[in-house]
Amino acid sequence: MKKTTLFILVTGLALFLLQDCAPEFKPKIIPREQPFWLGLHVLIENKPAAEALLSELPALAAVGINLLIFEIDYNYEYVSHPELRGEDPISRETVKKVVEFCQGHKIRLIPEFQSLGHQSWAEKTFPLLIKYPEFDETPGQFPENKKIYCRSWCPLHPDVNPIIFALFDELLEVFEADALHVGMDEVFLIGSEYCTRCRGKDPAELFAKAVNDYHQHLVKKRGVEMLMWGDRLLDGEITGYGEWEASLNGTHPAIDLIPKNIIICDWHYEQMKTYPSIPFFLNKGFRVLPTSFKDPKQTKKLIDYSLAFPSERMLGHLCTIWKAPEEGKTSRWPPLLAAAKRLREIGVLTGPMTRKKDIE
């Protein structure tokens, strides 16, 4: 067993056993070939949000971000499937402005398309399941989306992937991206009794099939990297995270059925004594990008905890805002400023990030 893997196992166990003592976690930095990431995830649902982001990019670059995850979903003027455009889609011209700025400031720009789950929000169902209701994992059920969190598409429907992959390809092209984030968090509707294809099947195998399908297209066929949220790969009972930051619906065994060269965005938004998913994902062989939300203290604690594991596969930190960017405010987001300050104090945020193709 390699020394790094042994260290991760032993340290993870020790921290878990000591969690009731509320220990302080001290970063242990090893020499690295590429800089730590300070990332920001933004939700872009319409043209005003994109314009606000453009206005904030210079200030965000000054803060020190070197990674921007641009969640766009159906909110782009798709050419391959124009029927799936949102209500106020972003133009190619606008995206190219973001691309130009990010390339000029060495910010790695990665588009995100929420896949499998999150196909609705509140009473609103998103374009795919409106235009193709036969793709719904729960067809004809839950009018106005009542009594559910978010809709899912069926991972076994034979006509879903060709459409989704066409959208993936458009995003890779217009963003000039070397990676794509496929989302996949908070998937609660899977293996539904209402789906004739999925009924009675193992949720973990269904989830893994979806992950593997996207990996096959993105990594093996297109030669780009793939990122995803990590919560469905965690056992909510064993980790203590519960049903939101982890799974209680049987998807977690999928972690042993998927490739290990996927980057896992491990999100945790509440202050905890320890974050057992960090050593767990590292021990499984994944690269990990811990992710925080609105609590600056939790952000700092998650950074210190994650960097207690000196691994090349610990990539840095990702901040989320989960709302549209706002001119004059997004670059002043307190958790982002706290993350930048902490990473500079530790001495790992020293310069812009390098794009994958530049490394190679």
RAHUHU-V8739 format. One record per backbone hydrogen bond with DSSP energy under -0.5 kcal/mol. NH is the residue of the N-H (numbers start at 1). CO is the residue of the C=O. If there is no record, write none. Layout:
nh=[NH NH]
co=[CO CO]
This chain:
nh=[6 7 8 9 10 11 12 13 14 15 16 17 18 19 21 22 26 27 28 36 37 39 39 40 41 42 42 43 44 44 45 47 50 51 52 53 54 55 56 56 57 60 61 62 63 64 65 66 67 68 69 70 70 71 71 72 72 73 75 77 78 82 84 85 86 89 90 95 96 97 98 99 100 101 102 103 104 105 106 107 108 108 109 110 110 111 112 113 115 117 119 121 122 124 125 126 129 130 131 132 135 136 137 139 141 145 146 148 153 154 157 160 161 163 163 164 165 166 167 168 169 170 171 172 173 174 175 176 177 180 181 182 182 188 190 195 196 199 200 201 204 206 207 208 209 210 211 212 213 214 215 216 217 218 219 220 221 222 224 225 227 228 229 230 233 234 236 236 239 240 242 245 247 254 255 256 257 262 263 264 264 265 265 266 266 267 268 278 280 281 282 283 284 285 285 286 287 288 289 290 291 292 296 299 300 301 302 303 304 305 306 307 308 309 310 311 314 315 315 316 317 318 319 320 321 329 330 332 333 336 337 338 339 340 341 342 343 344 345 346 347 348 349 350 353 358 359 360]
co=[2 3 4 5 6 7 8 9 10 11 12 13 14 16 18 19 24 25 307 348 315 37 317 67 319 40 69 323 42 71 43 88 46 47 48 49 50 51 52 53 53 56 57 58 59 60 60 38 38 108 40 68 110 42 69 70 112 112 72 90 76 79 81 82 74 86 75 91 92 93 94 95 96 97 98 99 100 101 103 102 66 106 107 68 108 179 70 181 182 115 151 124 149 121 123 119 126 126 127 128 132 133 152 136 138 142 143 145 116 135 154 157 157 159 160 160 161 162 163 164 165 166 167 168 169 170 171 173 172 225 111 180 227 186 188 192 194 195 191 198 250 202 203 204 205 206 207 208 209 210 211 212 213 214 215 215 216 217 218 178 180 263 183 265 230 231 234 247 235 236 236 241 234 251 252 253 254 259 226 262 287 228 263 264 289 265 291 275 276 277 278 279 280 281 282 281 262 313 264 316 266 318 294 295 296 297 298 299 300 301 302 303 305 306 308 309 311 288 313 288 37 290 39 292 41 326 326 329 330 333 333 334 335 336 337 338 339 340 341 342 343 343 343 348 106 355 355 356]
